[in-house]
Amino acid sequence: MASVQSWFDEIGGILKGFVELLFGLAIVIIVVDVIFGTGFDIIGNVATFVGSFTGQGVTGLIVFLIILAIYRR
């Protein structure tokens, strides 16, 4: 059973590293977009993403909070 737990821990670590890499790339793209105006609308896309949760009322807010809780873990 310990080997299964270590396997899940390893997969979780890989996924967490991948998500952190994506967030880092998003920050770089935002900075580049602000400086050079490249046309990547990351801020608009994030606003649309968050708006899709808040547009669903309380259910969307609960799902959004669950996603945040999972990411923080």
Residue frames as a rotation matrix with the C-alpha (Angstrom) as fourth column:
MET 1
0.568 0.823 0.000 0.00
0.823 -0.568 0.000 0.00
0.000 0.000 -1.000 0.00
ALA 2
0.320 -0.523 -0.790 2.90
0.253 -0.756 0.603 2.34
-0.913 -0.393 -0.110 0.68
SER 3
-0.694 -0.616 0.374 4.02
0.500 -0.038 0.865 2.06
-0.518 0.787 0.334 -2.93
VAL 4
-0.021 0.771 0.637 0.63
0.949 -0.186 0.256 3.24
0.315 0.610 -0.727 -4.17
GLN 5
0.780 0.284 -0.558 0.75
0.514 -0.800 0.310 6.25
-0.358 -0.528 -0.770 -1.84
SER 6
-0.126 -0.897 -0.424 4.26
0.203 -0.441 0.874 7.13
-0.971 0.024 0.238 -3.00
TRP 7
-0.604 -0.017 0.796 3.10
0.791 0.109 0.602 6.81
-0.097 0.994 -0.053 -6.61
PHE 8
0.470 0.845 0.255 0.22
0.840 -0.517 0.165 9.23
0.271 0.137 -0.953 -5.97
ASP 9
0.582 -0.343 -0.737 2.60
0.326 -0.732 0.598 11.60
-0.745 -0.589 -0.314 -4.16
GLU 10
-0.522 -0.842 0.135 4.97
0.424 -0.118 0.898 11.56
-0.740 0.526 0.419 -7.12
ILE 11
-0.330 0.499 0.801 2.18
0.900 -0.091 0.427 12.19
0.286 0.862 -0.419 -9.64
GLY 12
0.718 0.625 -0.308 0.82
0.695 -0.668 0.265 14.98
-0.040 -0.404 -0.914 -7.42
GLY 13
0.173 -0.758 -0.629 4.26
0.301 -0.568 0.766 16.57
-0.938 -0.322 0.129 -7.25
ILE 14
-0.711 -0.412 0.570 4.63
0.631 -0.018 0.775 16.45
-0.309 0.911 0.273 -11.01
LEU 15
0.070 0.837 0.543 1.19
0.904 -0.283 0.320 17.99
0.421 0.468 -0.777 -11.54
LYS 16
0.724 0.153 -0.673 1.86
0.535 -0.741 0.407 20.70
-0.436 -0.654 -0.618 -8.97
GLY 17
-0.299 -0.915 -0.273 5.13
0.343 -0.369 0.864 21.55
-0.891 0.164 0.424 -10.70
PHE 18
-0.602 0.149 0.784 3.34
0.794 0.007 0.608 21.71
0.086 0.989 -0.123 -14.04
VAL 19
0.517 0.853 0.068 0.65
0.821 -0.516 0.243 24.04
0.243 -0.070 -0.968 -12.68
GLU 20
0.480 -0.429 -0.765 3.30
0.360 -0.699 0.618 26.29
-0.800 -0.572 -0.181 -11.11
LEU 21
-0.641 -0.709 0.293 5.10
0.522 -0.123 0.844 26.39
-0.563 0.694 0.449 -14.46
LEU 22
-0.198 0.664 0.721 1.88
0.901 -0.166 0.401 27.43
0.386 0.729 -0.565 -16.20
PHE 23
0.775 0.458 -0.436 1.26
0.611 -0.721 0.328 30.18
-0.164 -0.521 -0.838 -13.66
GLY 24
-0.005 -0.872 -0.489 4.83
0.333 -0.463 0.822 31.40
-0.943 -0.159 0.293 -14.14
LEU 25
-0.713 -0.217 0.667 4.37
0.689 -0.040 0.724 31.46
-0.130 0.975 0.178 -17.91
ALA 26
0.315 0.902 0.296 1.09
0.895 -0.386 0.225 33.35
0.317 0.194 -0.928 -17.51
ILE 27
0.631 -0.146 -0.762 2.86
0.414 -0.768 0.489 36.00
-0.657 -0.624 -0.424 -15.44
VAL 28
-0.502 -0.864 -0.029 5.62
0.362 -0.240 0.901 36.34
-0.786 0.442 0.433 -18.04
ILE 29
-0.465 0.404 0.788 3.03
0.858 -0.016 0.514 36.64
0.220 0.915 -0.339 -20.83
ILE 30
0.651 0.715 -0.255 1.17
0.759 -0.627 0.176 39.34
-0.034 -0.308 -0.951 -18.86
VAL 31
0.258 -0.645 -0.720 4.37
0.238 -0.679 0.694 41.34
-0.936 -0.351 -0.022 -18.38
VAL 32
-0.741 -0.548 0.388 5.34
0.473 -0.015 0.881 40.96
-0.477 0.836 0.270 -22.04
ASP 33
-0.070 0.812 0.580 1.84
0.959 -0.106 0.264 41.96
0.276 0.574 -0.771 -23.12
VAL 34
0.730 0.323 -0.603 1.92
0.548 -0.803 0.234 45.08
-0.409 -0.501 -0.763 -20.95
ILE 35
-0.055 -0.860 -0.508 5.37
0.107 -0.511 0.853 46.09
-0.993 -0.007 0.120 -22.19
PHE 36
-0.887 -0.462 -0.019 5.10
-0.007 -0.028 1.000 45.21
-0.462 0.887 0.021 -25.89
GLY 37
-0.062 0.950 -0.306 1.35
-0.719 -0.255 -0.647 44.88
-0.692 0.179 0.699 -26.51
THR 38
-0.886 -0.461 0.041 1.63
-0.325 0.682 0.655 41.45
-0.330 0.568 -0.754 -28.14
GLY 39
-0.331 0.836 -0.438 -2.11
-0.790 0.008 0.612 40.80
0.515 0.549 0.658 -28.41
PHE 40
-0.582 0.180 -0.793 -2.28
0.444 0.887 -0.125 37.98
0.681 -0.425 -0.596 -25.87
ASP 41
-0.122 0.629 0.767 -5.30
-0.589 -0.668 0.454 38.87
0.799 -0.397 0.452 -23.82
ILE 42
-0.614 -0.205 -0.762 -4.43
0.372 0.776 -0.509 36.86
0.696 -0.596 -0.400 -20.71
ILE 43
-0.968 0.249 -0.040 -6.11
-0.085 -0.472 -0.878 39.33
-0.238 -0.846 0.478 -18.37
GLY 44
-0.303 0.896 -0.324 -9.30
-0.950 -0.258 0.174 39.24
0.072 0.361 0.930 -20.45
ASN 45
-0.147 0.194 -0.970 -9.21
-0.275 0.934 0.228 35.45
0.950 0.300 -0.084 -20.55
VAL 46
-0.857 -0.179 -0.483 -8.78
0.397 0.367 -0.841 35.21
0.328 -0.913 -0.244 -16.78
ALA 47
-0.787 0.617 -0.004 -11.64
-0.518 -0.665 -0.538 37.68
-0.335 -0.421 0.843 -16.30
THR 48
-0.091 0.753 -0.652 -13.84
-0.856 0.275 0.438 35.56
0.508 0.598 0.619 -18.59
PHE 49
-0.437 -0.166 -0.884 -12.84
0.123 0.962 -0.242 32.40
0.891 -0.215 -0.400 -16.71
VAL 50
-0.961 0.082 -0.264 -13.70
0.256 -0.104 -0.961 33.90
-0.106 -0.991 0.079 -13.32
GLY 51
-0.596 0.777 -0.202 -16.86
-0.781 -0.620 -0.078 35.44
-0.186 0.111 0.976 -14.78
SER 52
-0.279 0.484 -0.829 -18.00
-0.447 0.699 0.558 32.01
0.850 0.526 0.022 -15.94
PHE 53
-0.657 0.020 -0.753 -17.97
0.590 0.635 -0.498 30.88
0.468 -0.772 -0.429 -12.30
THR 54
-0.875 0.297 -0.381 -19.58
0.128 -0.619 -0.775 33.98
-0.466 -0.727 0.504 -10.85
GLY 55
-0.651 0.660 -0.375 -22.22
-0.721 -0.384 0.576 34.04
0.236 0.646 0.726 -13.59
GLN 56
-0.364 0.491 -0.791 -23.59
0.101 0.865 0.491 30.77
0.926 0.099 -0.365 -12.21
GLY 57
0.516 0.601 0.610 -24.42
-0.484 -0.383 0.787 32.30
0.707 -0.701 0.094 -8.84
VAL 58
0.454 -0.288 0.844 -23.71
-0.850 0.146 0.507 30.47
-0.269 -0.947 -0.178 -5.61
THR 59
0.894 -0.109 0.434 -23.00
0.167 0.981 -0.099 27.16
-0.415 0.162 0.895 -7.38
GLY 60
0.679 -0.668 0.305 -20.27
0.301 -0.125 -0.945 28.74
0.669 0.734 0.116 -9.48
LEU 61
0.349 -0.532 0.771 -18.78
-0.769 -0.633 -0.088 30.42
0.535 -0.563 -0.630 -6.43
ILE 62
0.666 -0.065 0.743 -18.67
-0.531 0.658 0.533 27.12
-0.524 -0.750 0.404 -4.54
VAL 63
0.874 -0.365 0.321 -16.97
0.483 0.717 -0.502 25.37
-0.047 0.594 0.803 -7.47
PHE 64
0.516 -0.702 0.491 -14.45
-0.089 -0.614 -0.784 28.21
0.852 0.361 -0.380 -7.75
LEU 65
0.385 -0.345 0.856 -13.66
-0.915 -0.261 0.306 27.98
0.118 -0.901 -0.416 -4.01
ILE 66
0.835 -0.077 0.545 -13.23
-0.076 0.965 0.253 24.20
-0.545 -0.253 0.799 -4.28
ILE 67
0.757 -0.591 0.279 -10.75
0.462 0.181 -0.868 24.67
0.463 0.786 0.410 -7.15
LEU 68
0.344 -0.639 0.688 -8.81
-0.555 -0.730 -0.400 27.22
0.758 -0.244 -0.605 -5.08
ALA 69
0.576 -0.090 0.813 -8.76
-0.756 0.320 0.571 24.87
-0.311 -0.943 0.116 -2.08
ILE 70
0.904 -0.247 0.348 -7.44
0.331 0.922 -0.204 22.01
-0.271 0.299 0.915 -4.22
TYR 71
0.582 -0.721 0.377 -4.73
0.213 -0.311 -0.926 24.23
0.785 0.619 -0.027 -5.68
ARG 72
0.342 -0.449 0.826 -3.61
-0.790 -0.613 -0.006 25.48
0.509 -0.650 -0.564 -2.25
ARG 73
0.846 -0.026 0.533 -3.33
-0.332 0.757 0.563 21.96
-0.418 -0.653 0.632 -0.92
